[in-house]
Amino acid sequence: GCVIVMEVKTGYIRAISNLKRHADNTFTQPYNYAIGTRTTPGSTFKLASLMAALEDGKLGLNEIINASGTYTFEGSEYPLYDSNYGHGYGMITVQQAFEKSSNVLAPTINDVYKDEPYRFIGRLEQFGLTESLGIKLLGEKKPLVSRPGTKVWSGLSIPYMAIGYEVEQVPLQTLSLYNTVANNGKMMKPLFVEEIRKSGKVIEKFPPVVLKDKICSQSTIDKVKLCLEGVMKNGTGSDLKSVEFNIAGKTGTAKIM
């Protein structure tokens, strides 16, 4: 498990905790997975896919799509299923598909980008998802992102990238995108030290660092915020509630072979 608490406006990392369960059911914290372990982000990456399609005007939140539950792609003998045992959700809006984390987003994103793969990758670059964050701790791994023209690229790349495969990130990089959305599109560099003191006297300060002033339009930010709130109210995150405040978020799972 890995938990990171990042201050939205400043980028200061206020807490990190990593915990590993071993075969004998004991727990230790031997390694900082938050910055050093790349993993498939799975459905958390659907945020980036939706943002790209909204920014390019290829989809609208109220557009109706058929979440049949089983999705096939040319070149693959294995179908992709929705998590509800492939039963699907029927005719739903794009926003509802995101809230329910339906894999119908794979063929939907593929339909609008299969002839423009470089445009899709370009949006990921614009969102800051293809490069390291440049933090001051050693060990941050650079994201792995499939690209057209490489050996790993195929007709399945766009649909599977849309739902978080053929992509690997460290948890801090995943968090960075969500923090940027919460910060209305301003991407902050994660900082681990705010100031250094000696004998109670501040001898050095480390002010917030802006990596990107705006990763996309405010219209796209406003739309995905509605979707993230909807996940927690109507979708896969609805079991987590608070009487003190509203929550925005996204659930994510990945099947690792």
C-alpha contacts under 8 A as a table, 3 or more apart, distances in Angstrom:
res1	aa1	res2	aa2	distance
1	G	18	N	5.66
1	G	19	L	5.12
1	G	20	K	6.35
2	C	16	I	7.45
2	C	17	S	5.72
2	C	18	N	4.48
2	C	19	L	6.50
2	C	33	Y	6.78
2	C	34	A	6.32
2	C	171	P	7.70
3	V	15	A	7.79
3	V	16	I	5.62
3	V	17	S	5.20
3	V	18	N	6.55
3	V	34	A	7.65
4	I	13	I	7.29
4	I	14	R	7.79
4	I	15	A	5.70
4	I	16	I	4.52
4	I	17	S	6.64
4	I	34	A	7.37
4	I	172	L	7.39
4	I	175	L	7.92
5	V	13	I	5.87
5	V	14	R	5.47
5	V	15	A	5.04
5	V	16	I	6.49
6	M	11	G	5.94
6	M	12	Y	5.77
6	M	13	I	4.49
6	M	14	R	5.87
6	M	15	A	7.38
6	M	179	N	7.49
6	M	190	P	7.59
7	E	10	T	5.76
7	E	11	G	5.20
7	E	12	Y	5.30
7	E	13	I	6.33
7	E	14	R	6.92
8	V	11	G	5.77
8	V	12	Y	7.91
8	V	179	N	5.70
8	V	180	T	7.53
8	V	182	A	6.71
8	V	183	N	5.90
9	K	183	N	6.14
9	K	188	M	7.60
10	T	188	M	6.59
10	T	208	P	5.21
10	T	209	V	7.65
11	G	188	M	5.15
11	G	189	K	5.71
11	G	190	P	4.74
11	G	191	L	5.92
11	G	208	P	6.53
11	G	209	V	7.71
12	Y	190	P	5.74
12	Y	191	L	4.66
12	Y	192	F	5.97
12	Y	193	V	7.42
12	Y	194	E	7.17
12	Y	208	P	7.49
13	I	16	I	7.52
13	I	190	P	6.24
13	I	191	L	5.81
13	I	192	F	5.33
14	R	192	F	7.52
16	I	34	A	7.52
17	S	32	N	8.00
18	N	29	Q	5.71
18	N	31	Y	7.21
18	N	32	N	6.25
18	N	33	Y	6.41
18	N	34	A	7.28
19	L	27	F	6.45
19	L	28	T	5.75
19	L	29	Q	4.75
19	L	30	P	7.78
20	K	27	F	5.46
20	K	28	T	5.49
20	K	29	Q	6.04
20	K	30	P	7.74
21	R	25	N	5.94
21	R	26	T	5.78
21	R	27	F	4.63
21	R	28	T	6.86
22	H	25	N	5.24
22	H	26	T	5.50
22	H	27	F	6.24
23	A	26	T	7.41
29	Q	32	N	7.84
31	Y	36	G	7.99
32	N	35	I	6.17
32	N	36	G	6.08
32	N	37	T	7.82
33	Y	36	G	5.04
33	Y	37	T	4.90
33	Y	170	V	7.40
33	Y	171	P	7.45
34	A	37	T	6.70
34	A	170	V	6.07
34	A	171	P	5.00
34	A	172	L	5.56
35	I	139	G	6.55
35	I	140	E	4.82
35	I	141	K	6.80
35	I	170	V	5.50
35	I	171	P	6.56
35	I	172	L	5.92
36	G	139	G	5.34
36	G	140	E	5.15
36	G	141	K	5.77
36	G	170	V	6.48
37	T	141	K	7.05
37	T	169	Q	7.74
37	T	170	V	5.38
37	T	171	P	7.73
38	R	141	K	6.72
38	R	143	P	7.27
38	R	168	E	5.43
38	R	169	Q	4.68
38	R	170	V	4.33
38	R	171	P	7.48
39	T	168	E	4.89
39	T	169	Q	5.47
39	T	170	V	6.20
39	T	171	P	7.88
40	T	164	G	6.36
40	T	165	Y	6.02
40	T	166	E	7.60
40	T	167	V	5.96
40	T	168	E	4.64
40	T	169	Q	6.56
40	T	254	A	6.69
41	P	44	T	5.78
41	P	45	F	5.89
41	P	164	G	5.30
41	P	165	Y	7.23
41	P	167	V	7.21
41	P	168	E	6.44
41	P	169	Q	6.60
41	P	174	T	7.40
41	P	252	G	7.18
41	P	253	T	7.54
41	P	254	A	6.91
42	G	45	F	5.91
42	G	46	K	7.76
42	G	163	I	5.76
42	G	164	G	3.95
42	G	165	Y	6.11
42	G	252	G	5.68
42	G	253	T	5.31
42	G	254	A	4.54
42	G	255	K	7.91
43	S	46	K	5.29
43	S	101	S	6.81
43	S	163	I	5.24
43	S	164	G	5.66
43	S	250	K	7.90
43	S	251	T	6.81
43	S	252	G	4.27
43	S	253	T	5.77
43	S	254	A	6.98
44	T	47	L	6.24
44	T	163	I	7.78
44	T	164	G	6.99
44	T	174	T	7.77
44	T	250	K	6.03
44	T	251	T	6.28
44	T	252	G	4.78
44	T	253	T	7.70
45	F	48	A	5.46
45	F	49	S	6.71
45	F	162	A	7.02
45	F	163	I	5.97
45	F	164	G	4.84
45	F	174	T	7.89
46	K	49	S	4.98
46	K	50	L	6.04
46	K	98	F	7.41
46	K	105	L	7.76
46	K	162	A	5.94
46	K	163	I	5.24
46	K	164	G	6.63
47	L	50	L	5.27
47	L	51	M	6.09
47	L	224	V	7.45
48	A	51	M	5.05
48	A	52	A	6.21
48	A	124	L	7.03
48	A	127	F	7.73
48	A	162	A	7.97
49	S	52	A	5.23
49	S	53	A	6.44
49	S	109	I	7.17
49	S	162	A	5.32
49	S	163	I	7.64
50	L	53	A	5.23
50	L	54	L	6.10
50	L	109	I	7.98
50	L	224	V	7.76
51	M	54	L	5.15
51	M	55	E	5.93
51	M	220	T	6.40
51	M	221	I	7.84
51	M	224	V	6.98
52	A	55	E	5.15
52	A	56	D	6.16
52	A	120	F	6.74
52	A	123	R	5.72
52	A	124	L	7.46
53	A	56	D	5.21
53	A	57	G	6.09
53	A	58	K	5.05
53	A	59	L	5.59
53	A	109	I	7.25
53	A	112	V	7.82
54	L	57	G	5.01
54	L	58	K	6.09
54	L	59	L	5.52
54	L	60	G	6.49
54	L	220	T	6.07
55	E	58	K	7.73
55	E	216	C	6.94
55	E	217	S	7.01
55	E	220	T	5.96
56	D	59	L	7.98
57	G	60	G	7.28
58	K	112	V	6.44
59	L	63	E	6.87
59	L	94	V	7.81
60	G	63	E	5.26
60	G	94	V	6.97
61	L	93	T	6.44
61	L	94	V	4.96
61	L	95	Q	4.90
61	L	223	K	7.60
62	N	93	T	5.11
62	N	94	V	6.05
62	N	95	Q	6.62
63	E	93	T	5.28
63	E	94	V	5.75
64	I	91	M	6.30
64	I	92	I	5.41
64	I	93	T	4.40
64	I	94	V	6.38
65	I	91	M	5.62
65	I	92	I	5.65
65	I	93	T	5.99
65	I	94	V	6.64
65	I	104	V	7.94
65	I	108	T	7.90
66	N	89	Y	7.79
66	N	90	G	5.52
66	N	91	M	4.53
66	N	92	I	6.44
66	N	104	V	7.40
67	A	88	G	5.31
67	A	89	Y	5.24
67	A	90	G	4.96
67	A	91	M	6.08
67	A	92	I	6.84
67	A	97	A	7.54
67	A	102	S	7.03
67	A	103	N	7.80
67	A	104	V	5.28
68	S	71	Y	7.51
68	S	86	G	7.74
68	S	87	H	6.85
68	S	88	G	4.66
68	S	89	Y	6.38
68	S	90	G	5.56
68	S	91	M	7.93
68	S	104	V	7.63
69	G	81	Y	5.48
69	G	82	D	4.88
69	G	84	N	7.86
69	G	85	Y	7.83
69	G	86	G	4.30
69	G	87	H	4.93
69	G	88	G	3.43
69	G	89	Y	6.85
69	G	102	S	7.92
69	G	103	N	7.64
69	G	104	V	7.30
70	T	79	P	6.43
70	T	80	L	5.75
70	T	81	Y	4.64
70	T	82	D	6.60
70	T	86	G	5.61
70	T	87	H	7.61
70	T	88	G	7.21
71	Y	79	P	5.53
71	Y	80	L	4.99
71	Y	81	Y	6.25
71	Y	104	V	7.17
71	Y	107	P	7.17
72	T	76	S	7.34
72	T	78	Y	7.29
72	T	79	P	4.73
72	T	80	L	6.30
73	F	76	S	5.74
73	F	79	P	7.22
73	F	107	P	7.91
73	F	156	L	7.05
74	E	155	G	7.21
74	E	156	L	7.82
75	G	155	G	6.89
75	G	156	L	7.37
76	S	79	P	7.25
76	S	156	L	7.61
80	L	103	N	7.53
81	Y	85	Y	7.06
81	Y	86	G	4.82
81	Y	103	N	6.86
82	D	85	Y	6.27
82	D	86	G	4.66
82	D	87	H	7.01
82	D	88	G	5.94
82	D	102	S	5.81
82	D	103	N	5.48
82	D	104	V	7.62
83	S	86	G	6.27
83	S	102	S	7.46
84	N	87	H	5.84
84	N	88	G	6.67
85	Y	88	G	7.90
88	G	102	S	7.62
89	Y	92	I	6.92
89	Y	102	S	7.94
92	I	96	Q	6.05
92	I	97	A	6.58
93	T	96	Q	5.10
93	T	97	A	6.23
94	V	97	A	5.01
94	V	98	F	6.38
94	V	105	L	7.98
95	Q	98	F	5.17
95	Q	99	E	6.21
95	Q	227	C	5.98
96	Q	99	E	4.91
96	Q	100	K	6.02
96	Q	235	G	7.75
97	A	100	K	5.25
97	A	101	S	5.76
97	A	102	S	5.03
97	A	103	N	7.83
97	A	104	V	7.06
97	A	105	L	7.06
98	F	101	S	4.75
98	F	102	S	6.36
98	F	105	L	7.63
98	F	227	C	6.86
98	F	231	V	7.42
99	E	102	S	7.85
99	E	227	C	6.35
99	E	228	L	7.27
99	E	230	G	5.85
99	E	231	V	4.24
99	E	232	M	7.90
99	E	234	N	6.83
99	E	235	G	4.61
99	E	236	T	6.51
99	E	250	K	7.95
100	K	231	V	6.90
100	K	234	N	7.95
100	K	235	G	4.78
100	K	236	T	5.45
101	S	235	G	7.77
101	S	236	T	7.01
101	S	251	T	7.71
102	S	105	L	6.46
103	N	106	A	5.55
103	N	107	P	7.92
103	N	163	I	6.91
104	V	107	P	5.80
104	V	108	T	6.21
105	L	108	T	4.81
105	L	109	I	5.80
105	L	159	P	7.81
105	L	162	A	6.86
105	L	163	I	7.11
106	A	109	I	5.50
106	A	110	N	6.11
106	A	158	I	7.68
106	A	159	P	4.26
106	A	160	Y	6.21
106	A	161	M	7.90
106	A	162	A	5.42
106	A	163	I	6.08
107	P	110	N	4.85
107	P	111	D	5.94
107	P	159	P	5.71
108	T	111	D	5.27
108	T	112	V	6.76
108	T	159	P	7.91
109	I	112	V	5.41
109	I	113	Y	6.15
109	I	158	I	7.29
109	I	159	P	6.35
109	I	162	A	6.38
110	N	113	Y	5.22
110	N	114	K	5.16
110	N	158	I	5.51
110	N	159	P	4.94
110	N	162	A	7.72
111	D	114	K	5.87
112	V	115	D	7.52
112	V	116	E	7.92
113	Y	116	E	4.85
113	Y	117	P	5.65
113	Y	119	R	7.48
113	Y	120	F	6.45
113	Y	158	I	7.28
114	K	117	P	5.79
114	K	155	G	7.88
114	K	158	I	6.68
116	E	119	R	5.37
116	E	120	F	6.78
117	P	120	F	5.19
117	P	121	I	6.35
117	P	148	P	6.88
117	P	158	I	7.16
118	Y	121	I	5.04
118	Y	122	G	5.88
118	Y	148	P	7.07
119	R	122	G	4.91
119	R	123	R	6.36
120	F	123	R	5.25
120	F	124	L	6.63
121	I	124	L	5.08
121	I	125	E	6.32
121	I	147	R	7.24
122	G	125	E	5.01
122	G	126	Q	6.17
123	R	126	Q	4.85
123	R	127	F	6.20
124	L	127	F	5.07
124	L	128	G	6.49
124	L	129	L	5.45
124	L	130	T	6.60
125	E	128	G	5.18
125	E	129	L	5.68
125	E	130	T	5.41
125	E	131	E	7.76
126	Q	129	L	7.60
126	Q	215	I	5.99
126	Q	216	C	7.75
127	F	177	L	7.29
127	F	215	I	5.22
127	F	216	C	7.40
128	G	131	E	6.39
128	G	177	L	7.65
128	G	215	I	7.65
129	L	132	S	7.98
129	L	143	P	7.14
129	L	173	Q	7.25
129	L	177	L	7.62
130	T	142	K	7.58
130	T	143	P	5.65
130	T	144	L	7.14
130	T	145	V	6.54
131	E	142	K	5.87
131	E	143	P	6.07
132	S	140	E	7.10
132	S	141	K	6.84
132	S	142	K	4.78
132	S	143	P	6.56
132	S	173	Q	7.66
133	L	173	Q	7.17
133	L	189	K	6.60
133	L	190	P	7.51
134	G	140	E	7.81
134	G	189	K	7.76
135	I	138	L	7.84
135	I	140	E	7.43
135	I	189	K	7.23
135	I	190	P	6.44
135	I	191	L	6.95
136	K	191	L	7.62
136	K	192	F	7.81
137	L	140	E	7.22
140	E	170	V	7.65
141	K	169	Q	7.75
141	K	170	V	6.79
142	K	169	Q	7.39
143	P	167	V	7.35
143	P	168	E	5.62
143	P	169	Q	4.83
143	P	170	V	7.21
144	L	166	E	7.77
144	L	167	V	5.48
144	L	168	E	4.98
144	L	169	Q	6.74
145	V	166	E	6.33
145	V	167	V	4.72
145	V	168	E	6.72
146	S	150	T	7.53
146	S	152	V	6.70
146	S	153	W	6.24
146	S	157	S	7.27
146	S	166	E	5.77
146	S	167	V	6.58
147	R	150	T	5.99
147	R	152	V	7.84
147	R	153	W	6.14
148	P	153	W	5.54
148	P	154	S	7.89
149	G	153	W	6.43
150	T	153	W	5.46
153	W	156	L	7.76
153	W	157	S	5.86
154	S	157	S	5.34
155	G	158	I	7.05
156	L	159	P	5.70
156	L	160	Y	6.05
157	S	160	Y	5.36
157	S	161	M	5.78
157	S	166	E	6.76
158	I	161	M	5.16
158	I	162	A	6.06
159	P	162	A	5.12
159	P	163	I	7.02
160	Y	163	I	5.48
160	Y	164	G	6.44
160	Y	165	Y	5.14
160	Y	166	E	6.66
161	M	164	G	4.91
161	M	165	Y	4.75
161	M	166	E	5.48
161	M	167	V	6.38
162	A	165	Y	7.40
164	G	167	V	6.02
164	G	254	A	7.76
165	Y	168	E	7.51
169	Q	173	Q	6.07
169	Q	174	T	6.58
170	V	173	Q	5.49
170	V	174	T	6.74
171	P	174	T	5.12
171	P	175	L	6.20
172	L	175	L	5.00
172	L	176	S	6.11
173	Q	176	S	4.98
173	Q	177	L	6.84
174	T	177	L	5.69
174	T	178	Y	6.91
175	L	178	Y	5.22
175	L	179	N	6.01
176	S	179	N	5.06
176	S	180	T	6.04
176	S	187	M	7.36
176	S	188	M	7.72
176	S	190	P	7.82
177	L	180	T	5.05
177	L	181	V	6.37
177	L	187	M	7.68
178	Y	181	V	5.15
178	Y	182	A	6.28
179	N	182	A	5.01
179	N	183	N	6.07
179	N	187	M	7.55
180	T	183	N	4.86
180	T	184	N	6.41
180	T	185	G	5.07
180	T	186	K	5.44
180	T	187	M	4.81
180	T	188	M	7.02
181	V	184	N	5.18
181	V	185	G	5.12
181	V	186	K	7.54
181	V	221	I	6.11
181	V	225	K	7.34
182	A	185	G	7.34
182	A	225	K	7.64
183	N	186	K	5.60
183	N	187	M	7.41
184	N	214	K	7.84
184	N	218	Q	6.92
184	N	221	I	6.26
185	G	213	D	7.14
185	G	214	K	4.77
185	G	215	I	5.32
185	G	216	C	6.32
185	G	217	S	7.69
185	G	218	Q	7.22
185	G	221	I	6.65
186	K	210	V	7.17
186	K	211	L	7.83
186	K	212	K	5.89
186	K	213	D	4.80
186	K	214	K	4.88
186	K	215	I	6.67
187	M	210	V	5.98
187	M	211	L	5.41
187	M	212	K	4.97
187	M	213	D	6.43
187	M	214	K	6.99
187	M	215	I	7.18
188	M	208	P	7.22
188	M	209	V	5.85
188	M	210	V	4.65
188	M	211	L	5.47
188	M	212	K	7.18
189	K	208	P	7.29
189	K	209	V	5.43
189	K	210	V	6.08
189	K	211	L	5.86
191	L	194	E	7.24
191	L	208	P	7.46
193	V	196	I	7.53
193	V	206	F	6.75
194	E	205	K	6.03
194	E	206	F	5.15
194	E	207	P	6.89
195	E	202	V	6.79
195	E	203	I	7.65
195	E	204	E	5.59
195	E	205	K	4.23
195	E	206	F	5.76
196	I	202	V	5.83
196	I	203	I	5.83
196	I	204	E	5.20
196	I	205	K	6.44
197	R	200	G	5.62
197	R	201	K	5.09
197	R	202	V	4.26
197	R	203	I	5.54
197	R	204	E	7.17
198	K	201	K	5.20
198	K	202	V	6.47
198	K	203	I	6.69
202	V	205	K	7.35
210	V	213	D	6.53
212	K	215	I	6.34
214	K	217	S	7.32
216	C	220	T	6.75
216	C	221	I	7.21
217	S	220	T	5.42
217	S	221	I	6.53
218	Q	221	I	4.92
218	Q	222	D	6.06
219	S	222	D	5.20
219	S	223	K	6.29
220	T	223	K	5.12
220	T	224	V	6.26
221	I	224	V	5.40
221	I	225	K	6.11
222	D	225	K	5.18
222	D	226	L	6.49
223	K	226	L	5.26
223	K	227	C	6.54
224	V	227	C	4.82
224	V	228	L	6.09
225	K	228	L	5.06
225	K	229	E	6.17
225	K	248	A	7.34
226	L	229	E	5.19
226	L	230	G	6.03
227	C	230	G	4.82
227	C	231	V	6.26
228	L	231	V	5.19
228	L	232	M	6.91
228	L	248	A	4.84
228	L	249	G	4.96
228	L	250	K	6.16
229	E	232	M	5.45
229	E	233	K	6.33
229	E	246	N	7.77
229	E	247	I	6.25
229	E	248	A	4.20
229	E	249	G	6.51
230	G	233	K	4.92
230	G	234	N	5.39
230	G	235	G	6.37
230	G	248	A	7.48
231	V	234	N	5.64
231	V	235	G	4.26
231	V	236	T	5.84
231	V	237	G	5.48
231	V	238	S	6.71
231	V	248	A	7.15
231	V	249	G	6.49
231	V	250	K	6.23
231	V	251	T	7.95
232	M	235	G	5.90
232	M	236	T	6.82
232	M	237	G	4.35
232	M	238	S	4.45
232	M	239	D	7.62
232	M	240	L	6.94
232	M	241	K	7.60
232	M	247	I	6.35
232	M	248	A	6.04
232	M	249	G	6.40
232	M	250	K	7.61
233	K	237	G	7.13
233	K	238	S	5.03
234	N	237	G	7.64
234	N	238	S	5.81
235	G	238	S	5.61
236	T	239	D	7.67
236	T	250	K	7.89
236	T	251	T	6.53
237	G	240	L	5.92
237	G	249	G	7.45
237	G	250	K	6.94
237	G	251	T	6.30
238	S	241	K	6.79
241	K	246	N	7.71
241	K	247	I	7.35
242	S	245	F	5.81
242	S	246	N	6.77
242	S	247	I	7.67
243	V	246	N	7.82
